[in-house]
């Protein structure tokens, strides 16, 4: 799955979730700002570790940018990584941009972790994002 495909799927999912928000929340600036920050973090943490350098630079500024505003940076990084893969510099064994995190070892039992496995959008399963503790 490419960055563009993942972004499109997450946008569809977020739009569906927004339909459940009350009218009061939709006009509350603090809520909207927090929701956008959560969307950015959800999106970035689902990417595989090859995007770690860019993920760090995106999450560093304050206030955080929107997911929409960083998509072009992520697309450029995806192309950059693909060119490295074609040159044999990076492994091309996983064409998807998504990371799949497994349960942490017993030494990290009390920490939260993220598992990305399947998200269902329009009856098509493309990944699942859940935060477990």
C-alpha positions in Angstrom: 0.0 0.0 0.0 1.4 3.4 -0.9 1.3 6.6 1.1 -1.5 8.0 -1.2 -3.6 4.8 -0.8 -3.1 4.8 3.0 -3.9 8.6 3.2 -7.0 8.1 1.1 -8.2 5.2 3.3 -7.5 7.0 6.6 -9.3 10.2 5.3 -12.3 8.1 4.4 -12.3 6.5 7.9 -11.8 9.9 9.6 -14.7 11.3 7.6 -16.9 8.5 8.6 -15.9 9.0 12.3 -16.6 12.7 12.0 -20.2 12.0 11.1 -20.6 10.7 14.7 -19.4 14.0 16.3 -22.0 16.3 17.8 -22.6 19.8 16.3 -21.1 21.3 19.5 -17.8 19.5 19.0 -17.6 20.4 15.3 -17.3 24.1 16.2 -15.0 23.7 19.3 -11.6 24.9 18.2 -9.7 23.0 21.0 -11.4 19.8 20.1 -10.7 20.2 16.4 -7.1 21.0 17.1 -6.7 17.9 19.3 -8.5 15.7 16.7 -6.1 16.9 14.0 -3.1 16.2 16.2 -4.3 12.7 16.9 -4.9 12.0 13.2 -1.3 13.1 12.4 0.1 10.9 15.1 -2.1 7.9 14.1 -1.0 8.3 10.5 2.7 8.7 11.1 2.9 5.9 13.7 1.4 3.4 11.2 4.3 3.9 8.8 7.2 1.5 8.7 10.5 2.4 10.3 12.0 3.6 7.0 10.0 6.8 7.6 11.4 7.4 11.1 13.7 10.3 10.1 10.9 12.2 8.4 8.4 11.2 11.2 10.7 12.8 13.8 11.1 16.1 11.8 7.3 16.3 11.3 6.4 15.7 15.0 9.1 18.2 16.2 7.6 21.6 15.5 4.9 23.2 17.6 2.1 23.5 16.7 2.0 20.3 14.8 1.2 20.4 11.1 -1.9 18.8 9.7 -1.9 15.4 7.9 -2.9 17.2 4.7 0.2 19.5 4.9 2.7 16.7 5.4 1.4 14.3 2.7 3.6 15.8 0.0 6.7 15.3 2.2 5.7 11.7 2.8 5.1 11.1 -0.9 8.5 12.5 -1.7 10.1 10.2 0.9 8.3 7.2 -0.5 9.7 7.9 -3.9 13.2 8.4 -2.4 12.9 5.1 -0.6 11.7 3.3 -3.8 14.7 4.6 -5.7 17.0 3.3 -3.0 15.2 0.0 -3.2 15.6 -0.2 -6.9 19.3 0.5 -6.6 19.6 -2.3 -4.0 20.5 0.0 -1.1 17.3 -0.9 0.8 15.4 -4.2 1.0 12.3 -4.2 -1.2 10.7 -7.2 0.5 7.8 -5.1 1.8 6.2 -2.8 -0.7 3.7 -1.5 1.8 4.4 1.7 3.7 2.6 0.3 6.8 4.4 -1.1 9.8 3.0 -4.0 11.7 4.0 -3.9 15.3 3.8 -7.0 17.4 3.2 -7.3 21.1 6.2 -6.1 23.1 8.5 -8.4 25.1 7.8 -9.1 28.8 10.2 -6.4 29.8 7.8 -3.8 28.3 4.5 -5.3 29.8 3.3 -2.0 31.3 3.8 0.2 28.2 1.2 0.9 25.5 1.9 -0.2 22.0 0.3 0.1 18.6 -0.8 -2.8 16.5 -1.5 -2.2 12.8 -3.1 -5.1 11.1 -6.3 -4.2 9.2 -8.5 -1.1 8.5 -11.9 -1.6 6.9 -13.0 1.1 4.6 -16.1 0.7 2.4 -16.2 -3.0 3.1 -12.6 -3.4 1.9 -10.1 -4.5 4.7 -6.9 -2.6 4.2 -5.5 -2.4 7.8 -6.4 -2.1 11.5 -5.0 0.4 13.9 -5.5 -0.1 17.5 -3.7 1.2 20.6 -3.3 -1.4 23.3 -2.1 -1.1 26.8 
